[in-house]
């Protein structure tokens, strides 16, 4: 059973970035009952409500706009801790922060300023971009359509992998006009014609509502659409690096969660193996060695994520300043983010297995739910396979071929 969540230390007026005590209280509330929620598939609506109340989704907005003015590095340090508390909750917020980074942080018109105002007030933005059709490799034109209807458009199509949208207030949707020009719109989820279906049945990240969203003749205003261009939204080279590194930060958080549970497991053990080198599990050098191995891998994963985040900060600053070499900075951030993924994915997947080496057979009971760490890490890792990243990195280092500027880089 989940305990009632206390919101006494949190309020809509909580300053951003949150003070250490307030952030600790928020993360503790989110962590409370996490194993049970994951095991019983209890959706974390209460936990997301706390995040909205704390306005955590406004961390990257400028202070003048009611945000926290946080750097990407600062944000990802929080994301790692959030994923340690609950990997599902961290993943739910990935699309929100990615949309904010693309279209909301630096608004260009009145409509974008309205989106920014909503985020500053605590609103969360979901995402509906991926389709289950089989387009040609490299084709980014969606089958979902913007059809002109008077001064507005009608949005029609079906999306899958709509992570976090079930918990959101707004949703970004990718579609194309009759000329095949791709673009994005951000619209309220209570608009007529939108249907959300929680049909995600993956072995991991089971509470993210990464399922289907239908759009049937949804009316969209012209000013709510941002068509792709080289200097905005999805048209910007390496604009997806932020989203990829966010996912890797969540994976790094899973490594920390595995470490936390492994330490607690060893401390709680009353029995040990009959051939163990010490009667007391906490004094067993083999168990100590395994904990050290898990801890070192978790530290390495966190470190490479934050180094890549610093490069992404530099790339963002270069783009915001209109520098001619902004794409070079962006490529470096994409490269470091790809390398971080390789390290962090391996660490989390291994740590998710090593926890059983310090616990024995009793640690595999369903009640412990320790397997969620491996399942969640393996699921997140599968979003964009490591093999493609490794090949692209090698191709760049050997032949100087730049990483792909779109998609999963």
Secondary structure as a PSIPRED ss2 file (coil, helix, strand):
# PSIPRED VFORMAT (PSIPRED V4.0)

   1 X C   1.000  0.000  0.000
   2 X C   1.000  0.000  0.000
   3 X C   1.000  0.000  0.000
   4 X C   1.000  0.000  0.000
   5 X C   1.000  0.000  0.000
   6 X C   1.000  0.000  0.000
   7 X C   1.000  0.000  0.000
   8 X C   1.000  0.000  0.000
   9 X C   1.000  0.000  0.000
  10 X C   1.000  0.000  0.000
  11 X C   1.000  0.000  0.000
  12 X C   1.000  0.000  0.000
  13 X C   1.000  0.000  0.000
  14 X C   1.000  0.000  0.000
  15 X C   1.000  0.000  0.000
  16 X C   1.000  0.000  0.000
  17 X C   1.000  0.000  0.000
  18 X C   1.000  0.000  0.000
  19 X C   1.000  0.000  0.000
  20 X H   0.000  1.000  0.000
  21 X H   0.000  1.000  0.000
  22 X H   0.000  1.000  0.000
  23 X H   0.000  1.000  0.000
  24 X H   0.000  1.000  0.000
  25 X H   0.000  1.000  0.000
  26 X H   0.000  1.000  0.000
  27 X H   0.000  1.000  0.000
  28 X H   0.000  1.000  0.000
  29 X H   0.000  1.000  0.000
  30 X H   0.000  1.000  0.000
  31 X H   0.000  1.000  0.000
  32 X C   1.000  0.000  0.000
  33 X C   1.000  0.000  0.000
  34 X H   0.000  1.000  0.000
  35 X H   0.000  1.000  0.000
  36 X H   0.000  1.000  0.000
  37 X H   0.000  1.000  0.000
  38 X H   0.000  1.000  0.000
  39 X H   0.000  1.000  0.000
  40 X H   0.000  1.000  0.000
  41 X C   1.000  0.000  0.000
  42 X C   1.000  0.000  0.000
  43 X C   1.000  0.000  0.000
  44 X C   1.000  0.000  0.000
  45 X H   0.000  1.000  0.000
  46 X H   0.000  1.000  0.000
  47 X H   0.000  1.000  0.000
  48 X H   0.000  1.000  0.000
  49 X H   0.000  1.000  0.000
  50 X H   0.000  1.000  0.000
  51 X H   0.000  1.000  0.000
  52 X H   0.000  1.000  0.000
  53 X H   0.000  1.000  0.000
  54 X H   0.000  1.000  0.000
  55 X C   1.000  0.000  0.000
  56 X H   0.000  1.000  0.000
  57 X H   0.000  1.000  0.000
  58 X H   0.000  1.000  0.000
  59 X C   1.000  0.000  0.000
  60 X C   1.000  0.000  0.000
  61 X C   1.000  0.000  0.000
  62 X C   1.000  0.000  0.000
  63 X H   0.000  1.000  0.000
  64 X H   0.000  1.000  0.000
  65 X H   0.000  1.000  0.000
  66 X C   1.000  0.000  0.000
  67 X C   1.000  0.000  0.000
  68 X C   1.000  0.000  0.000
  69 X C   1.000  0.000  0.000
  70 X C   1.000  0.000  0.000
  71 X C   1.000  0.000  0.000
  72 X H   0.000  1.000  0.000
  73 X H   0.000  1.000  0.000
  74 X H   0.000  1.000  0.000
  75 X H   0.000  1.000  0.000
  76 X H   0.000  1.000  0.000
  77 X H   0.000  1.000  0.000
  78 X H   0.000  1.000  0.000
  79 X H   0.000  1.000  0.000
  80 X H   0.000  1.000  0.000
  81 X H   0.000  1.000  0.000
  82 X H   0.000  1.000  0.000
  83 X H   0.000  1.000  0.000
  84 X H   0.000  1.000  0.000
  85 X H   0.000  1.000  0.000
  86 X C   1.000  0.000  0.000
  87 X H   0.000  1.000  0.000
  88 X H   0.000  1.000  0.000
  89 X H   0.000  1.000  0.000
  90 X H   0.000  1.000  0.000
  91 X H   0.000  1.000  0.000
  92 X H   0.000  1.000  0.000
  93 X C   1.000  0.000  0.000
  94 X H   0.000  1.000  0.000
  95 X H   0.000  1.000  0.000
  96 X H   0.000  1.000  0.000
  97 X H   0.000  1.000  0.000
  98 X H   0.000  1.000  0.000
  99 X H   0.000  1.000  0.000
 100 X H   0.000  1.000  0.000
 101 X H   0.000  1.000  0.000
 102 X H   0.000  1.000  0.000
 103 X H   0.000  1.000  0.000
 104 X H   0.000  1.000  0.000
 105 X C   1.000  0.000  0.000
 106 X C   1.000  0.000  0.000
 107 X C   1.000  0.000  0.000
 108 X C   1.000  0.000  0.000
 109 X C   1.000  0.000  0.000
 110 X H   0.000  1.000  0.000
 111 X H   0.000  1.000  0.000
 112 X H   0.000  1.000  0.000
 113 X H   0.000  1.000  0.000
 114 X H   0.000  1.000  0.000
 115 X H   0.000  1.000  0.000
 116 X H   0.000  1.000  0.000
 117 X H   0.000  1.000  0.000
 118 X H   0.000  1.000  0.000
 119 X H   0.000  1.000  0.000
 120 X H   0.000  1.000  0.000
 121 X C   1.000  0.000  0.000
 122 X C   1.000  0.000  0.000
 123 X C   1.000  0.000  0.000
 124 X C   1.000  0.000  0.000
 125 X E   0.000  0.000  1.000
 126 X E   0.000  0.000  1.000
 127 X E   0.000  0.000  1.000
 128 X E   0.000  0.000  1.000
 129 X C   1.000  0.000  0.000
 130 X E   0.000  0.000  1.000
 131 X C   1.000  0.000  0.000
 132 X C   1.000  0.000  0.000
 133 X C   1.000  0.000  0.000
 134 X C   1.000  0.000  0.000
 135 X C   1.000  0.000  0.000
 136 X C   1.000  0.000  0.000
 137 X C   1.000  0.000  0.000
 138 X C   1.000  0.000  0.000
 139 X C   1.000  0.000  0.000
 140 X C   1.000  0.000  0.000
 141 X C   1.000  0.000  0.000
 142 X C   1.000  0.000  0.000
 143 X C   1.000  0.000  0.000
 144 X C   1.000  0.000  0.000
 145 X E   0.000  0.000  1.000
 146 X E   0.000  0.000  1.000
 147 X E   0.000  0.000  1.000
 148 X E   0.000  0.000  1.000
 149 X E   0.000  0.000  1.000
 150 X C   1.000  0.000  0.000
 151 X C   1.000  0.000  0.000
 152 X E   0.000  0.000  1.000
 153 X E   0.000  0.000  1.000
 154 X E   0.000  0.000  1.000
 155 X E   0.000  0.000  1.000
 156 X E   0.000  0.000  1.000
 157 X E   0.000  0.000  1.000
 158 X E   0.000  0.000  1.000
 159 X E   0.000  0.000  1.000
 160 X E   0.000  0.000  1.000
 161 X C   1.000  0.000  0.000
 162 X C   1.000  0.000  0.000
 163 X C   1.000  0.000  0.000
 164 X C   1.000  0.000  0.000
 165 X H   0.000  1.000  0.000
 166 X H   0.000  1.000  0.000
 167 X H   0.000  1.000  0.000
 168 X C   1.000  0.000  0.000
 169 X C   1.000  0.000  0.000
 170 X E   0.000  0.000  1.000
 171 X E   0.000  0.000  1.000
 172 X E   0.000  0.000  1.000
 173 X E   0.000  0.000  1.000
 174 X E   0.000  0.000  1.000
 175 X E   0.000  0.000  1.000
 176 X E   0.000  0.000  1.000
 177 X C   1.000  0.000  0.000
 178 X C   1.000  0.000  0.000
 179 X C   1.000  0.000  0.000
 180 X C   1.000  0.000  0.000
 181 X C   1.000  0.000  0.000
 182 X E   0.000  0.000  1.000
 183 X E   0.000  0.000  1.000
 184 X E   0.000  0.000  1.000
 185 X E   0.000  0.000  1.000
 186 X E   0.000  0.000  1.000
 187 X E   0.000  0.000  1.000
 188 X E   0.000  0.000  1.000
 189 X C   1.000  0.000  0.000
 190 X C   1.000  0.000  0.000
 191 X C   1.000  0.000  0.000
 192 X C   1.000  0.000  0.000
 193 X C   1.000  0.000  0.000
 194 X E   0.000  0.000  1.000
 195 X E   0.000  0.000  1.000
 196 X E   0.000  0.000  1.000
 197 X E   0.000  0.000  1.000
 198 X C   1.000  0.000  0.000
 199 X C   1.000  0.000  0.000
 200 X C   1.000  0.000  0.000
 201 X C   1.000  0.000  0.000
 202 X C   1.000  0.000  0.000
 203 X C   1.000  0.000  0.000
 204 X C   1.000  0.000  0.000
 205 X C   1.000  0.000  0.000
 206 X C   1.000  0.000  0.000
 207 X C   1.000  0.000  0.000
 208 X C   1.000  0.000  0.000
 209 X C   1.000  0.000  0.000
 210 X C   1.000  0.000  0.000
 211 X C   1.000  0.000  0.000
 212 X E   0.000  0.000  1.000
 213 X E   0.000  0.000  1.000
 214 X E   0.000  0.000  1.000
 215 X E   0.000  0.000  1.000
 216 X E   0.000  0.000  1.000
 217 X E   0.000  0.000  1.000
 218 X E   0.000  0.000  1.000
 219 X E   0.000  0.000  1.000
 220 X E   0.000  0.000  1.000
 221 X E   0.000  0.000  1.000
 222 X H   0.000  1.000  0.000
 223 X H   0.000  1.000  0.000
 224 X H   0.000  1.000  0.000
 225 X E   0.000  0.000  1.000
 226 X E   0.000  0.000  1.000
 227 X E   0.000  0.000  1.000
 228 X C   1.000  0.000  0.000
 229 X E   0.000  0.000  1.000
 230 X C   1.000  0.000  0.000
 231 X C   1.000  0.000  0.000
 232 X E   0.000  0.000  1.000
 233 X H   0.000  1.000  0.000
 234 X H   0.000  1.000  0.000
 235 X H   0.000  1.000  0.000
 236 X C   1.000  0.000  0.000
 237 X C   1.000  0.000  0.000
 238 X C   1.000  0.000  0.000
 239 X C   1.000  0.000  0.000
 240 X C   1.000  0.000  0.000
 241 X H   0.000  1.000  0.000
 242 X H   0.000  1.000  0.000
 243 X H   0.000  1.000  0.000
 244 X H   0.000  1.000  0.000
 245 X H   0.000  1.000  0.000
 246 X H   0.000  1.000  0.000
 247 X H   0.000  1.000  0.000
 248 X H   0.000  1.000  0.000
 249 X H   0.000  1.000  0.000
 250 X H   0.000  1.000  0.000
 251 X H   0.000  1.000  0.000
 252 X H   0.000  1.000  0.000
 253 X H   0.000  1.000  0.000
 254 X H   0.000  1.000  0.000
 255 X H   0.000  1.000  0.000
 256 X H   0.000  1.000  0.000
 257 X H   0.000  1.000  0.000
 258 X H   0.000  1.000  0.000
 259 X H   0.000  1.000  0.000
 260 X H   0.000  1.000  0.000
 261 X H   0.000  1.000  0.000
 262 X H   0.000  1.000  0.000
 263 X H   0.000  1.000  0.000
 264 X H   0.000  1.000  0.000
 265 X H   0.000  1.000  0.000
 266 X H   0.000  1.000  0.000
 267 X H   0.000  1.000  0.000
 268 X H   0.000  1.000  0.000
 269 X C   1.000  0.000  0.000
 270 X C   1.000  0.000  0.000
 271 X C   1.000  0.000  0.000
 272 X C   1.000  0.000  0.000
 273 X C   1.000  0.000  0.000
 274 X C   1.000  0.000  0.000
 275 X C   1.000  0.000  0.000
 276 X C   1.000  0.000  0.000
 277 X C   1.000  0.000  0.000
 278 X C   1.000  0.000  0.000
 279 X C   1.000  0.000  0.000
 280 X C   1.000  0.000  0.000
 281 X H   0.000  1.000  0.000
 282 X H   0.000  1.000  0.000
 283 X H   0.000  1.000  0.000
 284 X C   1.000  0.000  0.000
 285 X H   0.000  1.000  0.000
 286 X H   0.000  1.000  0.000
 287 X H   0.000  1.000  0.000
 288 X H   0.000  1.000  0.000
 289 X H   0.000  1.000  0.000
 290 X H   0.000  1.000  0.000
 291 X H   0.000  1.000  0.000
 292 X H   0.000  1.000  0.000
 293 X H   0.000  1.000  0.000
 294 X H   0.000  1.000  0.000
 295 X H   0.000  1.000  0.000
 296 X H   0.000  1.000  0.000
 297 X H   0.000  1.000  0.000
 298 X H   0.000  1.000  0.000
 299 X H   0.000  1.000  0.000
 300 X H   0.000  1.000  0.000
 301 X H   0.000  1.000  0.000
 302 X H   0.000  1.000  0.000
 303 X H   0.000  1.000  0.000
 304 X H   0.000  1.000  0.000
 305 X H   0.000  1.000  0.000
 306 X H   0.000  1.000  0.000
 307 X H   0.000  1.000  0.000
 308 X H   0.000  1.000  0.000
 309 X H   0.000  1.000  0.000
 310 X H   0.000  1.000  0.000
 311 X H   0.000  1.000  0.000
 312 X H   0.000  1.000  0.000
 313 X H   0.000  1.000  0.000
 314 X H   0.000  1.000  0.000
 315 X H   0.000  1.000  0.000
 316 X H   0.000  1.000  0.000
 317 X H   0.000  1.000  0.000
 318 X H   0.000  1.000  0.000
 319 X H   0.000  1.000  0.000
 320 X H   0.000  1.000  0.000
 321 X C   1.000  0.000  0.000
 322 X C   1.000  0.000  0.000
 323 X C   1.000  0.000  0.000
 324 X C   1.000  0.000  0.000
 325 X C   1.000  0.000  0.000
 326 X H   0.000  1.000  0.000
 327 X H   0.000  1.000  0.000
 328 X H   0.000  1.000  0.000
 329 X H   0.000  1.000  0.000
 330 X H   0.000  1.000  0.000
 331 X H   0.000  1.000  0.000
 332 X H   0.000  1.000  0.000
 333 X H   0.000  1.000  0.000
 334 X H   0.000  1.000  0.000
 335 X H   0.000  1.000  0.000
 336 X H   0.000  1.000  0.000
 337 X H   0.000  1.000  0.000
 338 X H   0.000  1.000  0.000
 339 X H   0.000  1.000  0.000
 340 X H   0.000  1.000  0.000
 341 X H   0.000  1.000  0.000
 342 X H   0.000  1.000  0.000
 343 X H   0.000  1.000  0.000
 344 X H   0.000  1.000  0.000
 345 X H   0.000  1.000  0.000
 346 X H   0.000  1.000  0.000
 347 X H   0.000  1.000  0.000
 348 X H   0.000  1.000  0.000
 349 X H   0.000  1.000  0.000
 350 X H   0.000  1.000  0.000
 351 X H   0.000  1.000  0.000
 352 X H   0.000  1.000  0.000
 353 X H   0.000  1.000  0.000
 354 X H   0.000  1.000  0.000
 355 X H   0.000  1.000  0.000
 356 X H   0.000  1.000  0.000
 357 X H   0.000  1.000  0.000
 358 X H   0.000  1.000  0.000
 359 X C   1.000  0.000  0.000
 360 X C   1.000  0.000  0.000
 361 X H   0.000  1.000  0.000
 362 X H   0.000  1.000  0.000
 363 X H   0.000  1.000  0.000
 364 X H   0.000  1.000  0.000
 365 X C   1.000  0.000  0.000
 366 X C   1.000  0.000  0.000
 367 X C   1.000  0.000  0.000
 368 X C   1.000  0.000  0.000
 369 X C   1.000  0.000  0.000
 370 X C   1.000  0.000  0.000
 371 X H   0.000  1.000  0.000
 372 X H   0.000  1.000  0.000
 373 X H   0.000  1.000  0.000
 374 X H   0.000  1.000  0.000
 375 X H   0.000  1.000  0.000
 376 X H   0.000  1.000  0.000
 377 X H   0.000  1.000  0.000
 378 X H   0.000  1.000  0.000
 379 X H   0.000  1.000  0.000
 380 X H   0.000  1.000  0.000
 381 X H   0.000  1.000  0.000
 382 X C   1.000  0.000  0.000
 383 X C   1.000  0.000  0.000
 384 X C   1.000  0.000  0.000
 385 X C   1.000  0.000  0.000
 386 X H   0.000  1.000  0.000
 387 X H   0.000  1.000  0.000
 388 X H   0.000  1.000  0.000
 389 X H   0.000  1.000  0.000
 390 X H   0.000  1.000  0.000
 391 X H   0.000  1.000  0.000
 392 X H   0.000  1.000  0.000
 393 X H   0.000  1.000  0.000
 394 X H   0.000  1.000  0.000
 395 X H   0.000  1.000  0.000
 396 X H   0.000  1.000  0.000
 397 X H   0.000  1.000  0.000
 398 X H   0.000  1.000  0.000
 399 X H   0.000  1.000  0.000
 400 X C   1.000  0.000  0.000
 401 X C   1.000  0.000  0.000
 402 X C   1.000  0.000  0.000
 403 X C   1.000  0.000  0.000
 404 X C   1.000  0.000  0.000
 405 X C   1.000  0.000  0.000
 406 X C   1.000  0.000  0.000
 407 X C   1.000  0.000  0.000
 408 X C   1.000  0.000  0.000
 409 X C   1.000  0.000  0.000
